[in-house]
Amino acid sequence: MSRSAFASLRDEVLAANLRIPAAGLATLTWGNVSGVDREAGVFVIKPSGVPYDRLRAEHLVVVALDDGRVVEGELRPSTDTETHRSLYRAFPSIGGVTHTHSPHAVAFAQARRPIPVLGTTHADTFDGPVLVTEPLSAEQCAADYEFNTGQVIVELLEGDDERARTVPAALVAHHGPFTWGADADGSLEHAVICEAVAEMALHTLSLGAARPPQHLLDRHFTRKHGAGAYYGNPGAV
């Protein structure tokens, strides 16, 4: 992969990272986005602890997908780098990963409760509840913690790339949400949606929720996804 191609991926990942605070998904530096180039065998990720208002493309770190070594960059990559790498290696459909500590999604993660499907807004993007992992064991925290954080997500989805594609989000118990998509921007969009439906779910549950009919949920998911999708005007604007 040439340096100019690195620059293109850096620009994409930078733009997605800068959307985190703009979307209200992070306090201070609590969040990161990465994007992968599978042909080159690398991904680009936010550096650890750099404030968003100071973040520049040259700060981003290029990491090898096979062994996690830094290929390019002067700064330490995000502490969540090994979680991102674990997800990329497990799920071939993933092109970008986002992690935030957005408050409503974190509330479900801390309560160890999945975000339930309570209406069509959720079903537009997630074909089922956003599930929550098992807590990490003492052994998993003591060694390779970040890698093991990715592994509990992989285990939650049973390593099934189709499940990862149709519900592109998971909650790590007591921690927070990870989302993914076809590219860095897509993963960030799913983080925005995950937080929005978590907030809606909390309000709905406080009022007393009724399970919506499955045929309604299916219609909302399929009109945006799959061979028969008809929502929007792709490529028009």
LINUR-V335474 format. One record per helix or strand of 2 or more residues. SS is the DSSP state (~ for helix, > for strand). FROM is the first residue (numbers start at 0). LEN is the number of residues. Records with the same first field share a line. If there is no record, write none. Layout:
SS->FROM-LEN, FROM-LEN
//
This chain:
~->2-20, 51-3, 56-3, 80-10, 102-9, 119-4, 137-5, 144-12, 160-6, 183-24, 213-9
>->30-7, 41-4, 60-4, 69-3, 95-5, 168-4, 175-6
//
